[in-house]
Amino acid sequence: MIIEGLNLALFGMGAVFIFLALLILVTKLMSFVLRGSEGAQLVSAVTQANSIKQNQHSSSAVKQQEVGDLKLVLAAAIKEFKNRH
């Protein structure tokens, strides 16, 4: 009975390890695809929005800028989605 429990524990931990390894690989693959395709524009827009946020000190100005940047990023994403489908 103890051996069966150990087998079950090893099988369960192995399954979790494989799942997490696949999750890491898929995440890296997605970031590679985004950097190499037209999605790079969206990534650069988000990066630019983050740099603008860091440069401004006023919280209300930052919030307004974030909303404006978010609208631009979402509009670009919707346009890209419509072009592909």
Residue, then its C-alpha position, 0 to 999 in steps of 0.5 A: m500500500i505504501i508503494e502504491g502511494l509513492n507511485l501515485a505521488l511520483f506520477g502526480m508530481g511528474a504530471v505537474f512538472i511536465f505541465l509546468a514545463l509545457l506552460i513555460l515553453v508555450t509562453k516563450l513561444m508566444s512571446f517569440v511570435l509576438r516579437g517577430s510578427e505584426g504584434a510587435q507594434l502592440v508590444s512597443a505601444v505598451t512599452q511606450a505607455n509604460s515609459i511615459k507613465q514612469n516619466q510623469h509624476s502627477s497621478s491624474a496626468v498619469k491616469q489620463q495618459e494611461v487611459g489614452d494609451l490603453k485606448l490606442v493599444l486596444a484600437a490597434a489590437i481590434k484593427e489587427f484582429k479584424n484584418r486577420h479574420 
